[in-house]
């Protein structure tokens, strides 16, 4: 994908790194698992002889991982959250002030703050409270790269389909590919 006004710096220059995305999501999922383990091992009575339970069994690993990835995709795919993620990815280490995000989106600061919180929950964004700036995490950067890479390939197919000459055309004017 080219560097353009709509997408800012070319984050796909080195291609999407799915392992980096998985590693970034793992950082957040690990924190969630550690908290769940602490909660599971908490005893509500001093003399409780309750057996220790694991918050997640090895057999549940696939289901937990899949759910976490889908949760990340769901959080990022909401249009306002996606715009926040893209802008923070484009800003890279500089981050974006929450006020600037609110102004750019034309939304109240509270609404934007809540969308940022959704991205924080899943580990795609970070927020510096002292400067009130929002940053894309490494996982957030990689997710932007993945989406832009796939979208770039898809948009190129659309352009080629629209430019095709002499080929068979369906009733809606699009060439049959």
Secondary structure by P-SEA (a helix, b strand, c coil): cccccccccccccccccaaaaaaaaaaaaaaaaaaaaaaaaccccccccccccccccccaaaaaaaaaaaaaaaaaacaaaaaaaaaaaaaccccccaaaaaaaacccaaaaaaaaaaaaaaccccccccccbbbbcaaaaaaaaaaaaaaaaaaaaaaaaaacccccccccccccc
